[in-house]
Each structure stands twice: as C-alpha cells, then as structure tokens.
C-alpha cells in the first residue's frame, strides 16, 4: 500500500527569479488561470498554463489540510509527477488574513522596485541614444 500511496503524489516546485521558494510533495493543487480556476491531482494530464496573481491552494502529502501560496503571476507546467511554477513572487502561509497583509506589503514593494528599475533602464537608454547622436555629430 505504501508504494501505491507514494505514486499518488506530485512534486510541486515554485521558483521566483531569485530563489526556489517552495519544493515539496503534494496530494492536490488548485490555482487560477486566465480562463478560471483549475485543480490538479497526480494523474492529471500534462499541460502548461499561465497563472493569474492569486493564491495556490495545495494539500501537502502528510497533511490533509489546505495550505496557501500567494503568487504574483507566472507559468505552471505539469509533466508526469512534476508540477513546476515560475512566478514573479511567492509567499507561503497558512492563515489567509495574515497572508493577505504580507502580500499587500511585499508585492507592492516588489512592484515599486520594478518601476524603479524600469525608470533607471529608460534613463540609461536615453543617455546611450544621446551619446550615439553626439558621436554621429562629431564624425561629420
């Protein structure tokens, strides 16, 4: 019975651009794609989908309770017993109210950092364009 039970698990791994933030066996997973919510069980057909910002609900292999992983959009790939999520940000939590507070704070901070980085990149590109233009004018 134990070997059959082990086969009925999926390895869920969720990564962000900077870290592996979740990696464990789960019995089931519920997530949201652009066309609505979906569930995955171990024998689910392989597929790829975009993930909407929201909460992944999963059941760990040794615990019948729902656990939560807030995500900030990404992509999910189900292949055999492996489920991989690549997301912009992720926060794990068991209490939805506290998780919401953390998401509000941390994802807002990430969005502000992203805006700052885009602004810096825009300034860098503008400076490069001006320098190329100056070199072009000097060559005439």
Buried (B, 14 or more C-beta within 10 A) or exposed (E): EEEEEEEBBBBBBBBBEEEEBBEBBBBBBBBBEEEEEBEBEBEBEEEEBEBBBBBBBBBBBEEEEBBBBBBBEBEBEBEEBEBBBBBBBBBBBEEBEEBBEBBEEBBEEBEEEEEEEEEEEEEEEEEEEEEEEEEEEEEE
